[in-house]
Amino acid sequence: MRKIFFGLGVVMILLIVVGLIVSAQLDGETPFEQEEIQDVIEDVSEGNISTQVYEYVSNFVEKRDILPSEISFVKEVDFDSLPKSSHIENVGDHNLAIYEISYKEENKEDQIYVITYSVEELKDQGDLIVAHDKRQFLNFGFAGTMTKSGFMKTATEVETSLEKGYVMVRDGSITAVSTNLEVSESNLGDIEIIIYRNGETIGFGNIFSTKSPGVKKDHNVQSKDIVSFNAGDVISVYLKVNGAEIVWRDVITMVEITTTS
């Protein structure tokens, strides 16, 4: 089993075990002297390693109750040489330093990868998506002119309802919604884009004032796990008109979902 650790340069380390985040805080006492561990790491290291990497390796040996002599080597590896089962998304290799640590545990060879990354550069990158978090978009819309409320159609041109919509195939969360539409004839009121989960509103959507005509747009984002769904749940979208003599047309709505498996 391969594991990846992120060090964020003042350093935060995130452990990924084949796409599953686990805690690196393990109970245990220190069975070895620091000098012994340091000597072994220095002996098996290929080139210089950063202080953060050394400290992590040292703690890893202590916490996992691994003999220092079971560390085979510590070396910096090329970003493109990571195993295919280990994916890192939305991160460029120009700010990474990656180290492979090979060791024996229960008489089996195993590896971990420690990746250091500066906090400042990480902020510049913006969104960091761990490989097991996958984002997808559910497309809803309506082409034409309407004067009343109604359910949006899917990308397959099927009109949704309280029972009909996209069926979720994995557990996850609704993390964003965006809408573009046109108000052809305005009046006091508003238009709401309402997301339904199994026929119930989730309290998250878009809203537009209809007091003036023209093309309107809105988008909202929220964190994972605020609005969750389970595999098998049905997601549909409804456009609600609050007001009289309002004409709207050509709706494009995207609902972003984030799944974790």
WOKA-V18666 format. One record per residue. RES is the residue in one small letter. SS is DSSP state (~ for helix, > for strand, _ for the rest). PHI is phi in whole degrees, -180 to 180 (NA if undefined). PSI is psi in radians with two decimals (* if undefined). Layout:
res->RES ss->SS phi->PHI psi->PSI
res->RES ss->SS phi->PHI psi->PSI
This chain:
res->m ss->_ phi->NA psi->2.31
res->r ss->> phi->-104 psi->2.51
res->k ss->> phi->-130 psi->2.54
res->i ss->> phi->-122 psi->2.41
res->f ss->> phi->-122 psi->2.31
res->f ss->> phi->-97 psi->2.25
res->g ss->> phi->-108 psi->2.26
res->l ss->> phi->-109 psi->1.96
res->g ss->_ phi->-50 psi->1.07
res->v ss->_ phi->-92 psi->1.15
res->v ss->_ phi->-117 psi->2.40
res->m ss->_ phi->-115 psi->2.31
res->i ss->> phi->-113 psi->2.23
res->l ss->> phi->-114 psi->2.18
res->l ss->> phi->-97 psi->2.20
res->i ss->> phi->-116 psi->2.12
res->v ss->> phi->-110 psi->1.73
res->v ss->_ phi->44 psi->0.88
res->g ss->_ phi->88 psi->-0.01
res->l ss->> phi->-113 psi->2.24
res->i ss->> phi->-81 psi->2.26
res->v ss->> phi->-129 psi->2.83
res->s ss->_ phi->-80 psi->2.44
res->a ss->_ phi->-93 psi->0.10
res->q ss->_ phi->-95 psi->1.78
res->l ss->_ phi->-114 psi->2.50
res->d ss->_ phi->-75 psi->2.67
res->g ss->_ phi->155 psi->2.77
res->e ss->_ phi->-102 psi->2.83
res->t ss->_ phi->-84 psi->1.89
res->p ss->_ phi->-89 psi->-0.20
res->f ss->_ phi->-124 psi->2.73
res->e ss->_ phi->-77 psi->2.51
res->q ss->~ phi->-58 psi->-0.65
res->e ss->~ phi->-62 psi->-0.70
res->e ss->~ phi->-64 psi->-0.78
res->i ss->~ phi->-64 psi->-0.75
res->q ss->~ phi->-62 psi->-0.74
res->d ss->~ phi->-61 psi->-0.75
res->v ss->~ phi->-66 psi->-0.79
res->i ss->~ phi->-61 psi->-0.74
res->e ss->~ phi->-64 psi->-0.64
res->d ss->~ phi->-68 psi->-0.65
res->v ss->~ phi->-97 psi->-0.07
res->s ss->> phi->-79 psi->2.40
res->e ss->> phi->-100 psi->1.70
res->g ss->_ phi->89 psi->-3.10
res->n ss->_ phi->-79 psi->2.51
res->i ss->_ phi->-120 psi->2.66
res->s ss->_ phi->-71 psi->2.81
res->t ss->~ phi->-61 psi->-0.69
res->q ss->~ phi->-64 psi->-0.70
res->v ss->~ phi->-68 psi->-0.76
res->y ss->~ phi->-58 psi->-0.80
res->e ss->~ phi->-63 psi->-0.68
res->y ss->~ phi->-67 psi->-0.80
res->v ss->~ phi->-59 psi->-0.76
res->s ss->~ phi->-60 psi->-0.83
res->n ss->~ phi->-66 psi->-0.64
res->f ss->~ phi->-61 psi->-0.79
res->v ss->~ phi->-61 psi->-0.78
res->e ss->~ phi->-67 psi->-0.85
res->k ss->~ phi->-69 psi->-0.63
res->r ss->_ phi->-86 psi->-0.01
res->d ss->_ phi->58 psi->0.75
res->i ss->_ phi->-98 psi->2.39
res->l ss->_ phi->-66 psi->2.38
res->p ss->~ phi->-54 psi->-0.59
res->s ss->~ phi->-68 psi->-0.24
res->e ss->~ phi->-86 psi->-0.07
res->i ss->> phi->-79 psi->2.05
res->s ss->> phi->-81 psi->-0.87
res->f ss->> phi->-163 psi->2.78
res->v ss->> phi->-131 psi->2.11
res->k ss->> phi->-147 psi->2.66
res->e ss->> phi->-78 psi->2.40
res->v ss->> phi->-122 psi->2.79
res->d ss->_ phi->-75 psi->2.50
res->f ss->~ phi->-53 psi->-0.68
res->d ss->~ phi->-77 psi->-0.11
res->s ss->~ phi->-94 psi->0.05
res->l ss->_ phi->-64 psi->2.61
res->p ss->_ phi->-61 psi->2.61
res->k ss->_ phi->-62 psi->-0.44
res->s ss->_ phi->-77 psi->-0.11
res->s ss->_ phi->-113 psi->1.92
res->h ss->_ phi->-113 psi->2.42
res->i ss->> phi->-126 psi->2.17
res->e ss->> phi->-112 psi->2.67
res->n ss->_ phi->60 psi->0.52
res->v ss->_ phi->-134 psi->2.27
res->g ss->_ phi->-89 psi->2.70
res->d ss->~ phi->-81 psi->-0.14
res->h ss->~ phi->-73 psi->-0.22
res->n ss->~ phi->-118 psi->0.20
res->l ss->_ phi->-105 psi->2.55
res->a ss->> phi->-126 psi->2.07
res->i ss->> phi->-115 psi->2.31
res->y ss->> phi->-124 psi->2.34
res->e ss->> phi->-98 psi->2.32
res->i ss->> phi->-121 psi->2.03
res->s ss->> phi->-103 psi->2.38
res->y ss->> phi->-153 psi->2.95
res->k ss->> phi->-109 psi->2.39
res->e ss->> phi->-145 psi->2.16
res->e ss->_ phi->55 psi->0.73
res->n ss->_ phi->64 psi->0.36
res->k ss->> phi->-122 psi->2.43
res->e ss->> phi->-74 psi->2.36
res->d ss->> phi->-143 psi->2.90
res->q ss->> phi->-136 psi->2.63
res->i ss->> phi->-128 psi->2.76
res->y ss->> phi->-125 psi->2.17
res->v ss->> phi->-104 psi->2.17
res->i ss->> phi->-121 psi->2.11
res->t ss->> phi->-99 psi->2.50
res->y ss->> phi->-151 psi->2.34
res->s ss->_ phi->-77 psi->2.47
res->v ss->~ phi->-62 psi->-0.68
res->e ss->~ phi->-63 psi->-0.77
res->e ss->~ phi->-69 psi->-0.60
res->l ss->~ phi->-63 psi->-0.68
res->k ss->~ phi->-62 psi->-0.66
res->d ss->~ phi->-65 psi->-0.60
res->q ss->~ phi->-67 psi->-0.50
res->g ss->_ phi->82 psi->-2.03
res->d ss->_ phi->-75 psi->2.15
res->l ss->_ phi->-109 psi->2.04
res->i ss->> phi->-111 psi->2.06
res->v ss->> phi->-69 psi->2.58
res->a ss->_ phi->-57 psi->-0.53
res->h ss->_ phi->-81 psi->-0.14
res->d ss->_ phi->-91 psi->2.05
res->k ss->> phi->-117 psi->2.32
res->r ss->> phi->-105 psi->2.41
res->q ss->> phi->-138 psi->2.84
res->f ss->> phi->-123 psi->2.28
res->l ss->> phi->-97 psi->2.14
res->n ss->> phi->-99 psi->2.19
res->f ss->> phi->-126 psi->2.78
res->g ss->> phi->177 psi->-3.13
res->f ss->> phi->-155 psi->2.25
res->a ss->> phi->-106 psi->2.12
res->g ss->> phi->130 psi->-2.96
res->t ss->> phi->-112 psi->2.42
res->m ss->> phi->-139 psi->2.72
res->t ss->_ phi->-124 psi->0.08
res->k ss->_ phi->-139 psi->3.04
res->s ss->_ phi->-73 psi->2.75
res->g ss->> phi->-179 psi->2.83
res->f ss->> phi->-77 psi->2.54
res->m ss->_ phi->-80 psi->2.78
res->k ss->> phi->-93 psi->2.72
res->t ss->> phi->-81 psi->3.11
res->a ss->_ phi->-65 psi->-0.28
res->t ss->_ phi->-93 psi->0.19
res->e ss->_ phi->69 psi->0.35
res->v ss->_ phi->-97 psi->2.23
res->e ss->> phi->-72 psi->2.30
res->t ss->_ phi->-82 psi->3.06
res->s ss->_ phi->-158 psi->-2.98
res->l ss->_ phi->-64 psi->-0.45
res->e ss->_ phi->-106 psi->-0.39
res->k ss->_ phi->-107 psi->2.39
res->g ss->_ phi->173 psi->-2.81
res->y ss->> phi->-78 psi->2.25
res->v ss->> phi->-93 psi->2.17
res->m ss->_ phi->-73 psi->2.36
res->v ss->_ phi->-100 psi->-0.18
res->r ss->_ phi->-141 psi->2.82
res->d ss->_ phi->-69 psi->2.62
res->g ss->> phi->179 psi->-2.78
res->s ss->> phi->-140 psi->2.66
res->i ss->> phi->-90 psi->2.07
res->t ss->> phi->-116 psi->-0.15
res->a ss->> phi->-166 psi->2.72
res->v ss->> phi->-148 psi->2.42
res->s ss->> phi->-138 psi->2.58
res->t ss->> phi->-144 psi->2.48
res->n ss->> phi->-129 psi->2.25
res->l ss->> phi->-152 psi->2.99
res->e ss->> phi->-123 psi->2.30
res->v ss->> phi->-95 psi->1.94
res->s ss->> phi->-82 psi->-0.78
res->e ss->> phi->-126 psi->2.08
res->s ss->_ phi->-95 psi->2.82
res->n ss->_ phi->-169 psi->2.95
res->l ss->_ phi->-64 psi->2.34
res->g ss->_ phi->147 psi->-2.81
res->d ss->> phi->-157 psi->2.90
res->i ss->> phi->-121 psi->2.28
res->e ss->> phi->-111 psi->2.41
res->i ss->> phi->-101 psi->2.01
res->i ss->> phi->-113 psi->2.21
res->i ss->> phi->-95 psi->2.30
res->y ss->> phi->-110 psi->2.44
res->r ss->> phi->-121 psi->1.97
res->n ss->_ phi->54 psi->0.70
res->g ss->_ phi->81 psi->0.12
res->e ss->> phi->-121 psi->2.44
res->t ss->> phi->-69 psi->2.62
res->i ss->> phi->-108 psi->-0.03
res->g ss->> phi->73 psi->0.48
res->f ss->> phi->-145 psi->2.19
res->g ss->> phi->-177 psi->-2.71
res->n ss->> phi->-122 psi->2.74
res->i ss->> phi->-145 psi->2.51
res->f ss->> phi->-134 psi->2.41
res->s ss->> phi->-77 psi->2.48
res->t ss->_ phi->-114 psi->0.32
res->k ss->_ phi->-76 psi->-0.20
res->s ss->_ phi->-137 psi->2.58
res->p ss->_ phi->-79 psi->2.94
res->g ss->> phi->128 psi->3.06
res->v ss->> phi->-80 psi->2.28
res->k ss->> phi->-117 psi->2.67
res->k ss->> phi->-147 psi->2.62
res->d ss->> phi->-155 psi->2.60
res->h ss->> phi->-149 psi->2.52
res->n ss->> phi->-139 psi->2.50
res->v ss->> phi->-128 psi->2.51
res->q ss->_ phi->-143 psi->2.86
res->s ss->_ phi->-73 psi->2.83
res->k ss->_ phi->-61 psi->2.72
res->d ss->_ phi->73 psi->0.01
res->i ss->_ phi->-77 psi->-0.83
res->v ss->_ phi->-121 psi->1.76
res->s ss->> phi->-100 psi->2.80
res->f ss->> phi->-142 psi->2.84
res->n ss->_ phi->-112 psi->2.75
res->a ss->_ phi->-55 psi->2.31
res->g ss->_ phi->100 psi->-0.27
res->d ss->_ phi->-70 psi->2.66
res->v ss->> phi->-110 psi->2.25
res->i ss->> phi->-110 psi->2.20
res->s ss->> phi->-136 psi->2.90
res->v ss->> phi->-132 psi->2.40
res->y ss->> phi->-124 psi->2.42
res->l ss->> phi->-105 psi->2.09
res->k ss->> phi->-111 psi->2.20
res->v ss->> phi->-99 psi->2.12
res->n ss->> phi->-109 psi->1.66
res->g ss->_ phi->144 psi->2.92
res->a ss->_ phi->-109 psi->2.68
res->e ss->_ phi->56 psi->0.74
res->i ss->_ phi->-109 psi->2.23
res->v ss->> phi->-115 psi->2.24
res->w ss->> phi->-129 psi->2.80
res->r ss->> phi->-154 psi->2.81
res->d ss->> phi->49 psi->1.34
res->v ss->> phi->-98 psi->2.31
res->i ss->> phi->-126 psi->2.03
res->t ss->> phi->-126 psi->2.31
res->m ss->> phi->-117 psi->2.26
res->v ss->> phi->-110 psi->2.06
res->e ss->> phi->-88 psi->2.30
res->i ss->> phi->-119 psi->2.54
res->t ss->> phi->-121 psi->2.09
res->t ss->> phi->-109 psi->2.77
res->t ss->_ phi->-120 psi->0.34
res->s ss->_ phi->-157 psi->*
